[in-house]
């Protein structure tokens, strides 16, 4: 399982952040490039070899980025299960990805009743 809270703030929004965020977070922890997805793309290009078959990853995303990130994940990992979960304000905030395949050391194939992803109600 990989959990990532990558920088996802688009360049045009960096100077408009609330004081609570902008004043206390290092710029490098926020800046996600032109569209906010530079580090997400980089992560997706490097995640595959680090995940075992059946592995999962979770990505926090910015407001309005969920569907675009789901599309990038589907391009990078065809056959994976991808979901977008909302935060308490109803904003799509967490992309969950379960890789296809069987986990290393698991002698049961994926099937009904087999959990290969984090399930969040």
C-alpha angles and dihedrals in degrees: 000000000000121000117192132185098182127179105275108162111121115237093247091057099048096091092045099058120126115264090247089063107028097046098049107033121076111247090238090060090057109032111099099171130251097331097018094251103092094105092043090056090047091049092050091051091054104035100076099072091045095056126078119222106281091023124137141213135196125207127191110217136190129255109293095007100096100092093044091051091048088055092049090050092050090051092049098040111028111191094029121124110244127187136173116217124196128228123232090279091057094252117140099247112150126054112199121197129189114190119226117251142049123306116248111267093017111124094189120084120232110272144119111339094013113121116209098156138049107266116212121182 
